[in-house]
Amino acid sequence: MNTELLTLLRSVDTPTVCNAIEVVEGKRGFDRFTRGTVLCSDPAAGAIVGYARTAKIAALAPPTEAPDVIRARRMAYYRHMSEGPRPAIAVVEDLDGADAIGAFWGEINTTVHKGLGLSGALTNGVMRDLGDLPDGFPVIAGSVGPSHGFVHVREVGTPVTVFGLEIADGDLVHADRHGAVVIPTDYIAEMEQAVRKLLDTERLILEPARAEGFDFTAFEAAWAAFEAART
């Protein structure tokens, strides 16, 4: 992914990326996006864009494996997060699902991940320390809670499911306060042109709608131009 595309993707929201993917496909129906409502630690931070570094955690009950196994897996987790292509996003599935209570994403862990070069985190799990999280590292999570519970790493680098979206290690993810979307590898080369075409097309309706004197006649003309540009 070149610098120009990365800058462009960071400048637009996730709904725009969903629409741009449909521009690439030439039809509606793309469905590799999250379901349900997410929470964002910093809604004003804008989008996070990067290659997924995946893992699975759990926190409701203490781990049943030996402590040295748990410690070794946690270190393997951080090694995995420190490696791989950049930009990168930590994508972590909490296996406790709707019952998740373990706030893996607090001040210390987010600061460590930012220091390791990641751009943010996407999780169906829990975040905390909202006033103390580092700038420039948005966390998109399923809930907010006070405790880390018995949080421990279960798997590293395996496919995960977060808000109904299956994400493999290395997938290109775009995420913000709306949710997340996976950009298919085959589409990456076309995304810059698709996003720019989409933005240009939307201006055909948005600029008249924001102008003084906008009425149905102006809308009808603008919508005709908008529809013609989309086909």
C-alpha positions as CSV (number, residue, x, y, z in Angstrom):
1,M,0.0,0.0,0.0
2,N,1.5,3.3,-1.1
3,T,1.7,6.4,1.0
4,E,-0.8,8.3,-1.1
5,L,-3.5,5.6,-0.6
6,L,-2.7,5.3,3.1
7,T,-3.1,9.0,3.6
8,L,-6.4,9.0,1.6
9,L,-7.8,6.1,3.5
10,R,-7.0,7.7,6.8
11,S,-8.8,10.9,5.7
12,V,-12.2,9.2,5.0
13,D,-14.6,7.3,7.3
14,T,-15.4,3.6,7.2
15,P,-18.8,4.1,5.5
16,T,-17.0,5.9,2.6
17,V,-14.6,2.9,2.3
18,C,-17.6,0.5,2.2
19,N,-19.1,2.6,-0.6
20,A,-15.8,2.7,-2.4
21,I,-15.5,-1.0,-2.4
22,E,-18.9,-1.2,-4.1
23,V,-17.5,1.2,-6.7
24,V,-14.7,-1.3,-7.3
25,E,-17.3,-4.1,-7.6
26,G,-19.7,-2.1,-9.7
27,K,-22.7,-3.3,-7.5
28,R,-24.1,-3.4,-4.0
29,G,-23.8,-6.4,-1.8
30,F,-20.3,-6.3,-0.3
31,D,-20.6,-7.6,3.3
32,R,-17.2,-7.9,4.9
33,F,-18.0,-5.3,7.6
34,T,-18.9,-5.4,11.3
35,R,-22.4,-5.7,12.7
36,G,-23.9,-3.9,15.6
37,T,-22.8,-0.8,17.5
38,V,-19.2,-0.2,18.5
39,L,-17.7,2.1,21.1
40,C,-14.6,4.3,20.2
41,S,-12.2,5.6,22.8
42,D,-11.6,8.7,20.7
43,P,-14.3,9.4,18.2
44,A,-12.5,12.5,16.9
45,A,-9.3,10.6,16.1
46,G,-10.5,9.6,12.7
47,A,-9.9,6.2,11.0
48,I,-7.3,3.6,11.8
49,V,-6.0,1.7,8.8
50,G,-3.6,-1.2,8.9
51,Y,-2.9,-4.9,8.5
52,A,-4.5,-7.0,11.1
53,R,-2.4,-8.6,13.9
54,T,-4.8,-11.1,15.4
55,A,-5.3,-12.8,18.7
56,K,-7.9,-14.3,21.0
57,I,-8.3,-13.6,24.7
58,A,-10.6,-14.6,27.6
59,A,-11.1,-13.2,31.1
60,L,-14.2,-14.6,32.9
61,A,-12.4,-17.5,34.5
62,P,-8.8,-18.1,35.5
63,P,-6.6,-19.9,32.9
64,T,-6.4,-23.7,33.3
65,E,-3.0,-24.1,31.7
66,A,0.3,-23.9,33.6
67,P,1.5,-20.4,34.5
68,D,4.6,-20.8,32.4
69,V,2.5,-21.7,29.4
70,I,0.4,-18.6,29.9
71,R,3.4,-16.4,30.3
72,A,5.1,-17.8,27.2
73,R,1.9,-17.3,25.1
74,R,1.6,-13.7,26.3
75,M,5.2,-13.0,25.2
76,A,4.5,-14.7,21.9
77,Y,1.5,-12.3,21.6
78,Y,3.6,-9.2,22.1
79,R,6.3,-10.5,19.7
80,H,3.6,-11.1,17.1
81,M,2.2,-7.6,17.6
82,S,5.7,-6.1,17.2
83,E,6.3,-7.9,13.8
84,G,4.6,-7.9,10.4
85,P,3.9,-5.2,7.9
86,R,3.0,-1.7,8.9
87,P,0.7,0.1,9.4
88,A,-0.9,-2.5,11.6
89,I,-4.0,-2.8,13.8
90,A,-4.4,-5.2,16.8
91,V,-7.5,-7.2,16.2
92,V,-8.4,-9.2,19.3
93,E,-11.4,-11.4,19.8
94,D,-12.7,-11.7,23.3
95,L,-14.0,-15.3,23.5
96,D,-16.3,-14.3,26.4
97,G,-18.4,-12.5,23.9
98,A,-21.4,-10.6,25.2
99,D,-20.3,-11.6,28.8
100,A,-16.8,-10.1,28.4
101,I,-15.6,-8.3,31.6
102,G,-11.8,-8.3,31.1
103,A,-10.5,-4.8,30.1
104,F,-7.4,-5.9,28.1
105,W,-7.2,-2.3,26.7
106,G,-6.2,0.1,29.4
107,E,-3.5,2.7,29.8
108,I,-0.6,0.3,30.0
109,N,-1.5,-2.1,27.3
110,T,-2.5,0.6,24.7
111,T,0.7,2.5,25.4
112,V,2.8,-0.7,24.9
113,H,1.0,-1.5,21.6
114,K,1.5,2.1,20.4
115,G,5.2,1.8,21.3
116,L,5.4,-1.4,19.3
117,G,4.2,0.5,16.2
118,L,0.5,-0.3,16.0
119,S,-2.0,2.3,14.9
120,G,-5.0,1.2,17.1
121,A,-7.1,-1.7,18.3
122,L,-10.3,-3.4,17.2
123,T,-11.9,-5.7,19.7
124,N,-15.3,-7.0,20.7
125,G,-14.0,-6.9,24.3
126,V,-13.6,-4.3,27.0
127,M,-11.6,-1.1,27.3
128,R,-10.9,1.1,30.4
129,D,-8.8,4.1,31.6
130,L,-10.5,6.3,29.0
131,G,-9.0,9.5,30.3
132,D,-5.5,8.1,30.2
133,L,-5.2,6.2,26.9
134,P,-2.4,7.6,24.6
135,D,-3.2,10.0,21.8
136,G,-3.0,8.5,18.3
137,F,-4.1,5.0,19.4
138,P,-7.9,4.7,19.1
139,V,-9.5,1.6,20.6
140,I,-12.8,0.4,19.0
141,A,-14.4,-2.0,21.5
142,G,-17.6,-3.7,22.5
143,S,-17.9,-2.2,26.0
144,V,-16.3,-0.2,28.8
145,G,-15.5,-1.7,32.2
146,P,-13.3,-1.2,35.3
147,S,-11.5,-4.5,35.7
148,H,-9.1,-6.8,33.8
149,G,-10.6,-9.9,35.3
150,F,-8.6,-13.0,34.6
151,V,-7.6,-11.8,31.1
152,H,-5.1,-14.1,29.3
153,V,-4.2,-14.8,25.7
154,R,-5.6,-17.9,24.2
155,E,-4.5,-17.8,20.6
156,V,-2.0,-15.8,18.5
157,G,-2.2,-15.1,14.8
158,T,-5.3,-17.2,14.1
159,P,-8.5,-16.0,12.3
160,V,-10.8,-14.0,14.6
161,T,-14.5,-12.9,14.5
162,V,-15.2,-9.4,15.8
163,F,-18.7,-7.9,15.7
164,G,-19.6,-10.7,13.2
165,L,-16.7,-9.9,10.9
166,E,-14.2,-12.6,10.2
167,I,-10.7,-11.2,10.0
168,A,-7.5,-13.1,9.2
169,D,-4.1,-12.2,10.3
170,G,-2.7,-9.8,7.6
171,D,-6.1,-8.6,6.3
172,L,-6.2,-4.9,5.5
173,V,-8.7,-3.3,7.9
174,H,-10.3,0.2,8.0
175,A,-12.0,1.1,11.2
176,D,-13.5,4.1,13.0
177,R,-16.4,4.9,15.3
178,H,-18.9,3.3,12.8
179,G,-17.2,-0.1,12.9
180,A,-14.7,-1.8,10.6
181,V,-14.4,-3.2,7.1
182,V,-11.9,-5.6,5.4
183,I,-10.5,-4.3,2.1
184,P,-10.0,-7.3,-0.1
185,T,-6.4,-7.7,-1.3
186,D,-7.4,-7.8,-4.9
187,Y,-9.1,-4.4,-4.5
188,I,-6.2,-2.4,-2.9
189,A,-4.7,-1.2,-6.2
190,E,-8.1,0.2,-7.2
191,M,-9.1,1.8,-3.9
192,E,-7.5,5.2,-4.5
193,Q,-9.4,5.8,-7.8
194,A,-12.6,4.4,-6.3
195,V,-12.5,6.6,-3.2
196,R,-11.8,9.7,-5.4
197,K,-14.6,8.8,-7.8
198,L,-17.0,8.3,-4.9
199,L,-16.2,11.7,-3.3
200,D,-16.5,13.5,-6.7
201,T,-19.8,11.8,-7.3
202,E,-21.2,12.7,-3.8
203,R,-20.3,16.4,-4.4
204,L,-22.8,16.5,-7.2
205,I,-25.6,16.2,-4.7
206,L,-24.0,17.6,-1.5
207,E,-22.9,20.9,-2.9
208,P,-26.3,21.9,-4.3
209,A,-28.1,20.6,-1.2
210,R,-25.9,22.9,1.0
211,A,-26.3,26.0,-1.3
212,E,-28.7,28.8,-0.7
213,G,-32.0,28.5,-2.6
214,F,-32.0,24.7,-2.8
215,D,-35.4,23.4,-3.7
216,F,-37.0,20.5,-5.4
217,T,-36.1,21.7,-8.9
218,A,-32.5,22.0,-7.9
219,F,-32.6,18.6,-6.2
220,E,-34.1,17.0,-9.3
221,A,-31.3,18.3,-11.5
222,A,-28.6,17.4,-9.0
223,W,-30.0,13.9,-8.4
224,A,-30.1,13.3,-12.2
225,A,-26.4,14.2,-12.4
226,F,-25.6,12.1,-9.3
227,E,-27.4,9.1,-10.7
228,A,-25.7,9.4,-14.1
229,A,-22.2,9.6,-12.4
230,R,-22.9,6.5,-10.3
231,T,-23.7,4.3,-13.3
